[in-house]
Structures are given as structure tokens and as C-alpha cells.
Amino acid sequence: MTGLRAEEQAVVLQAASVCLSYPDGSVREMLPLVSGAVDGLPPGRPRDRLTAFLRHVAATPPGELAEHYVEVFDRRRRCCLYLTWWSDGETRRRGGALVALKQRYQAAGVELDSPELPDFLPAVLEYAATADLADGLALLQEHRAGLELLRLALLDAATPYAAPVEAVCALLPGPSPADVAAAKALARSGPPREQVGLELAPFPTGGSR
């Protein structure tokens, strides 16, 4: 876990939220502000990984960036930004997890103003950064196994989008697992029989799904 102060952790989480959002015009307009905030972070892995991603974005044409985002997150099942997919898969249990997560936001005074589900990683990161840092980090830790599997999938896909996820993982306790088996071992309990998240095999080695 990094030695960042609370406000610095919030910067990392908010920056990662923006970086992992679909790069439409409004997101791209925020990137100079995000870059300035990241530049103000102390040296370390979160700053390094976010800086690397932001430099990539600055050098990539908007259309190419948007196409790549769709290729990575919409067409690759393993690059899933919805945290409960990793823990509950396409099961009835996931519906209950989503309701509980929405109630958790509401308890903190947050009403989702988005068509996205409450487990969408950029939304979770924004909640942690702007509403309740302690609970947001606890929520990310609860979903650490899925988050680390997402990180490994993005690295496997050789996409720059791995970098913001690496920055987030660097905020959590302990080192990130080096492989899929170690990431799965972080799960607290076995998945339901019909789960398509943690137990879906084999883990891809590249290419679109």
C-alpha cells in the first residue's frame, strides 16, 4: 500500500475514474485538469502508471482512442469493468449484490446520476474519490480478486488501459498477485455454479473474445 495522504489517494481514484470512462468529448475535456492533478502527486507507482496512460491519450487521435476502448471493454469478455460480474457472474446473486451496492451509495448520500450499473468501476472510483474514501477503498478491497483479474486481463491484452487499473491496485494493501491463480486465491468464497466470472476458463492469452 502506498504512503499517499487521503487527498492524494482521492486524486488517484478520481483520475483513474476519468481514464477508464469512455473517451467522449466531455471526458477528453477533463484530461488536462486530470493531468495537472496527477503531476502534483508524489513519485510512486500510482503517479507513474497514470502519467503513462495520460501521455498515451495525448498522443492518440480521439477516434482511434474511442475505437480501442470499445474493442477492449465491449468486445472482450475478460476485460469487464463491472465488479460484481467477477464475483457473482451472470447469476441471480448478482442482482442482490447490485441492490446492496446502490443502498451503500445512498447511505453515503450518493444518488447515481448515470445509466451505468452501480458496480461500474469508474462509478465506484468516483464514489471513493468524492463521497467516502474509506468505504470506497474498502469496497475496492472487497472486490480485489476481480480487480486484479481485470488488471491481468488488460495486461494480457497489451492495452494502455491496464495502467489506470494498476494505479488503483497500488493503493490497496499488499502487492498485486503476479498471475491468475494468485488473483483467484484472493476470493473469500467459491463462486456459484453458474458463475461466468472468477471460474470461467480458460483465461484468454490475447485476442478478442
N, C-alpha and C positions, 0 to 999 in steps of 0.2 A: 504494500500500500504506500502511496506517495505521502510526502510530508507537506502537501499543499494545505493552505488555510481554507476555511469553509468557503469564502468568497471566490477563491481560485478554483476550488472544485466545482463550484456553480458555473464558472466561466467555461470550464472543460465540458461540462454536461450540456450547457446551452449551445456551445459551438458544435458539439457532436450532433445535437438535435437538428440544427440547421443543415449541417453537412450531409446527414442521412435522409433529408427530405428531398422529394422530387425537385430537381433544379429548374423550376419555372422562373418567370421574371421576378416575382417577389422574393424568392429565395436568393437569386443571384444579386439582387439589390442589397441584401443584407450582408453579403460576403465581405465587402471592405470593412464594415464595422466588426464582423467576426474576426477577421484577420488582425485588426488592431488590438482587439481584446486578447487574442491568443499570443500576439507578440509581447504583451505585458506579463505573461506567465513566467515563472522561474524556469530555468532549464530542467529538463526531465522528459521522460517518455511521453506523457500526455501532450506537452507542447510540441515535441519533435514530430509525433505522428499527425497531429492536426495541421501543423505547418506544411508537412509533406503533401497532405491532401489538398490544402488550400492552394499551394503552388501548382498542383496538377490542374485544379479547376481553372485557375487564372490563365493557364496555357492551352485550355481546351475550348474549341468552339461550342457555343451553347447547344446547338442541335446535336452535336456528337455526344456531348455530356448527357443530354436527356435520353438519347437512344441507348447509351450504355447503361443508364440507370434502369430502364425498362428491361434490357437484356439480363441484367444481374438479378434484380429483385422481383420482376414479374414472370420471368421465364425459367428461373432456376429454383426448383422447389426447396433445395437445401439452403438457399440464401433468403430465409424467411425473416422478416422484420417484426413478426408478431410473436411476442414472447410466450404466450400460452400454447401456441402451436407446438413449441418444443417440449413442453411439459405434459400437455394433455392431448395433443394431436387433434384429429377430427372426431372428437367424442362428445357425448353429452356432458361429460365432466367439464369440458372447456367452457360451455355456456355458463355454468355456475362460477367458474373462475373469472370470467369477464364481468359478471354481475358484481362479484365481490370486489373486483378492482375498481369498477365505477363507483361503488359505495365508498371505497377507500379514498378516492379523489374527493367525493362530495363531503366526506368528514373533514377534509382539509380545506373546504370552501372552494373547491375547484369544480367548475362545470365545463365539460368538454365542448368546445366550440369547433367541432371538426366531424366530418363524415367518417373518419377512421375509427377503428375499434380502440378501446382504452389500453390494449396491450401493444399497440403500435410503438415500436422502440423510440422514434423521435418524440412521441407524446409522453412516454414515460420519462425520457430525459428532460423534457421541458418541465414536467411536474417536479422532478427532483431539483432542477436548477432554480425554479421560480416560486414554488409553493412550499415544499417541505423537503429540505435537503436530507435530513436524517432518514425520513421514511422513504424517500426516493432511492437513496443508496441501499437501504435495507431491502427494498423491492428488487433492485437490480441483483443484490446478493442472493435473494430467494430464487431468482431465475438465472443464477450464474452458469449452470450447466448449459442451458440453451444459448446463453450469450456467448460462451466460449465455443460452442459448436458452430454458431454463426460466424464467429471470428475465423475459425479453422476453414469453414466453407468458403469464405471470402478470400482467404489467403490461397486456398486451393484453386479458386477461380482466377487468381492473379489480377484482382481488381483493386484499384486505389481505394475503393470503399472499405477495404479491410482496415485502413488506418484510423478512421474515427472510432471504430469498434475497439481497436487495440487501445486507443486513448482512454475509453471508458473502462475497459477491463483493468487498466493500470491503476485506476482509482480504488479498486476493490481489494480486500485483504488477500495476501498470499500471491505467489506467482501464477501466471496463466498456465494451464496444462499444455503440454507440448504435442499431444496427439488426441485423437478421438476417444480412445479407450479411457484416458485420464479425464477427459471432459465429461464423459458419461458417468464416471465414478463420482462426480460431484452431485449427481442426482440423489435426493434424500430417499426416494422410494421408487419402486418399479412402476412402469407405465401401464395403463390399461391395455387390454388385449388388442383393441382396435386402433391403438395409437399409431400415428404416422410420423411422430416427431423423433424422440430420442432413440427409438428402436428400429426405425426404418433402415434397412440395409440392402445392398452395401452402400457405404458412404462414397459419393462420387469422387473421381480423381480429376475432374475437369470436364469442360464441355457443358452445353445447355441440357436441361432435362427434357 
